[in-house]
Amino acid sequence: PWLAANFTKSTWRETNGTYTTAIEGFVDYYTMQHDSTNIYCFSPQYQIGDGLWIRITDRQANETHITVRGPKPSQAYVGEGSSVTCAINAPYFDDSFTMFINNVNYTNLNSSSPWLAANFTKSAWRETNGTYTVAIEGFVDYFTMQHDRTDFLCYSAKYERGRYFWIKIKDRQANQTNIHIRGPKPSEAYVGAGSSVTCAINAANVDDSFTMFINNVNYTNWHIHHSH
């Protein structure tokens, strides 16, 4: 199903003298065939990679939606900041909805947790279509390496549904080579919606080796391998 996204690679020089190589495609309409796809961006030259799971939901098939949002790629650096949000939209008010940070409920974070200062709070409101949204949101003013590799789980005991996401923070000084990966936003990850999917690397030199794997198949081989 990813063949039609027409992934293409381009390279350009940034104003600071570094080089960016990007692999980008566009999906006009997601289907359930796009669901649970593993995208992996890898550079043999710099021996670094980053992965992304793409999950697609059918609005008709399920009336309960959990959305998660962490820092954008440009915000996931030491010294930057961003909001971190879990939300559920459901036919009924869901008081059970919660967020776990490295397996600890956000209401029980201990005093040494770097996430305590984000001041996560829960709010609920009724949408114009009569459904209810419950959101848990916090804001990190300045990311540190203590925030790196944090596992979030947004979970509803009432609806027995959850969504995971990982937050990775990088130190710009420590690593001059950065991989950015971008898939559909929560609002785009639905059957019938569409979005771009991008892998990019920014490095000191041109990186011809940079590539993207889709379910472990190189994006350049997708005309040969047909997905089931």
N, C-alpha and C positions, 0 to 999 in steps of 0.2 A: 504493500500500500504506500510505501515511501518513495517509490520510483517517480511518481507524478510531482513530487516536491522539487524535482530538478535541482539537486544540490550542486553548487558550483563553488570553486575556490578562487579567491582573489587576494592579492598582496599589495600593500601600500606602505609608504614611508611616513612616519609621524613627524610632527614638527620638532620633537625632541631627538630625532635621529634614530629612534627605534623602528622596528618593522612589525606590522600587523598582518597576519595571514588569517583569513576568515573563510569558513565553509558555511554557506547559507542556502537554505531552501525554503519554499513556502507551500504549506498545505492549504488548499482552498476550502476543503470540507473534511473535517475529521469524521471517521467512522469507528465502529468498535474494533475494527481490524488494527487501528493505530494504538489501541489501549495496551498498557503494560509493555511498552517498548523501552529498551535500554539503549541510551545514546552514550557513546564514550568517545571523548576527544583525546587524541594521543600524539605526542611528539617524540619519535625515536631520537631525534637530534638532542633534545634536552632531557629525555627520559622522565617526562612528567605527563600526567593525564588527569582528566576530571570526567566524572560520569553524571548522568541525569536520567531519571525515570520519567517517562511520560505516561500519565494515566488519563484516559478519556472516559467521561461519564455520559450516559444517555439520560437526558432530562426526563424523558417520558417514563423510562423504566424505573426510576427511583426519585422520589420526591424529597429526599433528605440529602442535602449537600454540605460537605465540610470543605472549607477553603482555608489554606494556610499561606502565610506570607512572611518572608524573612527579608534580609537585606538583598538589594539588587547587586549584581556582580560589581558594579562601581562603588558600592557601599561596604563591601565585605573586606575591609582593610583596617588594620590598626589605626586608630585615630579618627576613623569615620564613625557615623552613627546611623541608626535606622529604627523603624518600628518593627515589632514582631507580633503577628496576629494569628490567632485561631478563631474561626467562626463557623457556626452551623446555622443553616436555614432549613426549617422543618415545618410541617403542618401545625405542630403544637409546641408550646413553650417547653424548652428542655433545660430544666434546672440541674441535670446531672452532668452537663457538658463541662469538660475540664481540660487542662493542659499539663502534660508531664514533661519536665526538663531533666534529661539524663535519668529517667525513671522516677523522679521525685515530683509530686504534685506541686504546682506553682504556689499553692497556698502554704506549703510546708518547707520552702527553701531555707537552708540554714544560713547563718550570718556570714559564712565564708563564701557563699555562692556569688560569682560575678554577676549573676542575673537578678539578684535581689534589688539592685538599684534601678532596674527597668520598671519597677512598680506596676506589675501586671494587675489589671483590674478587669472585672467582668461586667458587661452591660447587656441589656436585652431590649429589643423593640419589635413592634409589629409593623410588617411591611404593608404597602398599599394593597397587595394581592391577598392579604389575610394570613400569610405565613408569619412565622416568628424567627427572628435572628438573635442568636446569643453570640457575643464576641468577647474574647479575652485578648487584651492588647497591652503591650508595654513598649517603652522606648529606651534604647540604649544610646546615651549621648556620645560615648567614645568606646569603640570596640578595642579590646586588648587580646593578646594571644590566649588569655584565660577563657575567652569566649569561643575559641576555635574548637572544632569537632564536637559540637553540642547536638544531641539527639532530642528532637521535639516530637511528642505524640499528642495530637488533639483527639480526644476520645469522648464519645457519648455512650454512657451506660444504658440510657433509655432506648436508644436506637441500635446499640451494639455495633457501632461503626467508628472507625478511627482513621486518621491519616498521619503518616510520619513525614518529617523533613529534617534534613541535616543542615547545620550552619557551619560553614568553614570560613575562617578568617585568615587573611594572609598579611604578612608584614612586607610592605613595599621595599624596605631597605634590605631585608634578608634575602629576597628573591627578585631578581630583575626580570624573570620570565613569568608571565601570567597568562593563564588560560581562562577565558570567559566562555560560559555556556548558557544558552538561553532557549527555553521552550515556551509553550503556551502559558499565558497568565491564567490564574484560576478561572477567570470569566470566559476564557477562550477554549478551555479544555472540555468541550462538549461536542457531541455528535452534531454535525451541521455547522459548527463554528470553524474558524481557521486561524492560523498564525504562522509566523516565521519560526524556524528552528535554526539556531546558529552555534557553531563552534568557532572560537577565535583564539589566537595566541599572539601575545605581544612580547617581543624579544629583541636582544641587541642586534641579531643578524637575521637575514631572511631564512625562514624554515620551510624548505621544500618538502620535508618529511611529514609535516603536520597532516593528520587525517582524522576522519570520523568513522566510527563503527556503529552500525545500527543492528542491534541484536547479534553482535559479534561478527557481522559481515561488513567489510569495508564499503563505504558509500559508493565507491567507483565500480563495485562489482554487482550493484543491485540490478543491472540490466541482465545479468546472467542468472543470479539466484532469485527465483520468484518466491515471495513469502507465501506461507500456507494461508 
